[in-house]
Amino acid sequence: MRGIRIVILVAFAALVLSPLTAAAQVPSSPAAKASIEKELSQTPAAPQEVKPETQSAAPAPAVKPAKKVPEKRTETIVPAFSGIKERTAVFVFYVWLWLSIVVLIYFLRLWVKESDRVYHAKYYEPDESPRKANPMPPTLGD
């Protein structure tokens, strides 16, 4: 029984720590950061729109704006938190998630213990039960 508990504990620890290990795999060496910054600096900047300085007296004819063509992005996307708020929010979410799982497992264990206790007491067995005349479980109206 202890062996099963240890295996379950190790499995839960692995599941809890897996997001933390994934976050730790972000390149943190200075060389990796420098290569990412170099790639980001090589991307072409969006062309600036030129505005005419003089206004003509006659109104210009209405021209339909051209559809914007989505430009292809070539920079590498690095999975990382954008700030301390986002990192804290993810951490709080994981804590809430695992805490709720632990509470649900706790209630499940209590439920199983109670059912084992009732089973070993032979409460619902019609031949030996004190409720032989009515073997159905009691309800709130009884």
C-alpha angles and dihedrals in degrees: 000000000000090000091057091049091051092050091049091048092051091047092051091046090052092050093048094047096044095086090048092052090048090053090049091058092072107114108262101168116110091237092055092047091049092051091050092049090048091053091048093050092052094060112106116252121237112265114255118239113244114225120204114240098208125065120213120224094231116075113250118241115259109264121195111237113246118248113261112243111217109242121226115249115218102177119109118254114227115199106229141127115274094216148341092278093057092045091050091047092053091047092050090048092053092047091050092046095051094041091054090048091051092049092049091049089049091054090046090053091050090050092050092047091052093048090049090050092051091045094051090047087055089226096156099037105114097209097056104020124111084225092062093135092052111026094174116105116265118262131210092262095060 
